[in-house]
């Protein structure tokens, strides 16, 4: 396989190969199997061949190039072991496609004739299921039901027409628990024939996945059912997840697919959005209502849209609190309120590095302690005001004025206008008002009336 060079990638997302150099499907020639090593978000490029469309931005990922062969759009996926950087300081031994987990996003246009060559470089058989697609039954990718498994070293071919525009994904239906637990999945976007239909200014995509990797290890425990310790977007955990740069007043779409073993309420700060699409298609405008959180169940896709009217750095995250943490321990005792007194001094004689943790809360802000090799801290990442105390499924939508239309570089931290940041109150304080004793004649419960009365007395 050849590595995707920066020059080749920036020339366009399509690999234009002359039809004269490529024979019919029975020939020995395969489309080039392009790989991508970088975990950075790749800038989308206007397609050089095929029907026009507005490309998506794969968060911490890229889109797979293709070649046109007698009017058929051909891709080459390679299932293989990969090493994925979860975040700076930690790498994981995963399985994926074309050098990464998740695999590259596949972008086609409604009505395209598509041919995907899938080469298996794993130590066991595999297949690819095209989740949500309408296609011939024999192309559905279910090992044992619609096809034999793709044996190690073999290449299978899938052919179908992209009949329906929308948001989809691909993943194995062979030894599924192990292969998906190892990171085998990818996004599929079928763009509408009319490039101006449902057009937005910025279109981001990412998949939700999770791993159980013990501190100091690098390979997931594939038999874990529920107690995962790394919650990721596109196999990246904060602070390794890139920001989503947006120009103020852009119409923004964020497409999210869930291939974990639980649901995820994805919450956006500072804006309200509507759900405009599912893996079943676009939602009718009359069916939409404003939300700030969209719950995405296992196996579902959701496309949300909003107008980025408010400048600033706005958090985007799963609202399950333990999904915004890394390297979680499920047997750590709660120490809040436990007075350890001189126990610390006595323990330090035996364990010089021992320190009190958790007696006043769970935050470890400012604490530095040795970690096993290849392990992330439970919470990390620094913001303009200190530690963010976040990990896992967390990123930031960065809305800026005057950002160039195709500029996806991180603009840095937002500098708010003077007088618009929460501040410490340094004035006098009043004693807290107490509620009246039960049995009083205040039919309203007495609390608000009593507080008002005390304030007036002062």
C-alpha positions, 0 to 999 in steps of 0.5 A, a space after each residue: 500500500 502507498 502512503 497518502 502524501 500531503 501533495 496528493 491529498 491536497 490535489 483532491 479527494 479523487 484519484 483520477 485514473 484514465 479508463 484506458 489504464 483500467 480494465 473491467 473488474 476481472 482484471 488484475 489491477 486494483 485501485 490504489 490502497 491509500 493509507 493515512 497515518 496522521 491523526 489530525 483532521 484533514 482539510 476537505 477537498 472539492 472532488 476532482 472527478 465524478 458528480 459535484 458535492 460539498 465534502 464533509 470534514 471527518 473529525 481527526 480523520 479523512 475521506 478515502 480517494 477513489 478512481 473512476 472506471 467506466 463511470 463506476 466510482 471505485 474504492 479500495 478498503 484494506 482491513 488491517 491492524 493499526 496503531 492509533 494515537 488515542 491522545 498525546 501520550 497514549 497509543 493503542 493497538 487496534 484494527 481498522 482500515 487503511 492505516 486508521 481506526 476508524 477507517 476513512 470516510 467514503 463520500 459518494 453522490 446519490 445515483 453513483 455506481 459504486 464498487 468497493 474492493 475490500 482486502 483482508 490483512 487481518 489474522 481472521 476472516 472479516 466482511 463489511 456491512 454497509 449500515 443503512 444502505 439499500 442494496 442487493 441482498 448479496 452485497 449486505 456483508 453478513 458473513 454466513 448469511 449473505 456471503 462467505 467471510 473474506 479469508 485472510 489475504 483475500 479481496 472481495 468486491 462489493 457493487 451497488 448503486 447509492 440509491 438514497 442520500 444520507 448519513 451511514 456507516 460501515 463495519 464488519 458483520 464477522 466476529 463482530 464483537 471482537 472486530 468492532 471492539 478493536 475499532 473496525 468502523 467507518 463513516 459513509 456519506 451519500 450526498 444529494 444529487 443537487 449540491 444545494 439541497 440541504 446545503 450547509 457551510 460546514 459539515 462535520 462527521 465523527 463516530 462514537 466508540 469506546 475501549 477498555 484498555 488497562 493502564 500500561 497496556 495498549 490492546 483493548 480487552 475485547 470481552 468487556 460488555 459495559 465497563 469501558 474506561 476510554 470513551 472516544 470520538 473517532 478513536 480519539 479522547 480529549 485532549 486528543 480530539 480536534 476542535 471544530 472551527 466555525 465562522 460566525 453565522 455559518 450554518 453548521 451540520 454535525 453528523 454523529 454515529 454511535 457504535 458503542 454499547 450504550 446511548 450518548 446524549 450529545 450536548 452543545 453549549 451556547 446554541 440550540 439545534 434541530 435534528 435534520 437527519 437520521 440513518 433513515 434519511 432527512 427529517 421533514 422540516 415540520 417534524 423538527 423542534 429545537 434542542 440542546 441535547 440529542 440522545 443517540 442510541 446504539 447503531 443510530 446516526 443523527 445529523 444536527 444543524 444550527 446557525 453559529 450566531 454566538 461567538 466564543 468557545 462552546 463545549 460539545 460533549 456527551 452529557 454522561 459525566 463518566 464519558 468525559 473522563 479517561 482511564 477510569 477505575 471502577 473500583 476506586 473508593 469514595 474518600 470524601 469526608 474521610 479524615 486521614 490525619 497522621 495516617 499520611 505521615 505514617 504511610 509516607 515512611 513506607 510509600 514516599 509518594 503517597 498523597 491524599 486524594 479525593 477527601 475534598 472532592 474528585 478533582 485532581 487539578 494541579 496534582 502530578 503523579 507518576 502514571 504507567 507508561 502509555 496511559 492518559 490521566 483521568 482528566 486533562 487538557 488546559 484551557 485559557 483559565 486552567 485545567 478543563 477537568 475533562 477527558 473522553 467525549 469532549 471537544 469545542 466548537 470555536 465560533 469566530 468572526 472573519 474566519 475564512 470559508 475553508 479555514 479549518 485551522 484551530 483559531 486558539 482560545 477565544 478572547 471575550 470582550 471586557 466585562 463578559 467573563 464570570 468574576 469573583 464577588 468581593 463585596 459584603 455578604 449577607 447571612 443566609 435566610 432560614 425557612 420558617 418552622 413548620 406549622 406556620 400560616 404561610 400557605 406558600 410554604 414560607 420560604 420565598 416570603 420569609 427571604 424577601 422579608 429579611 432582605 427588606 429588613 436589611 
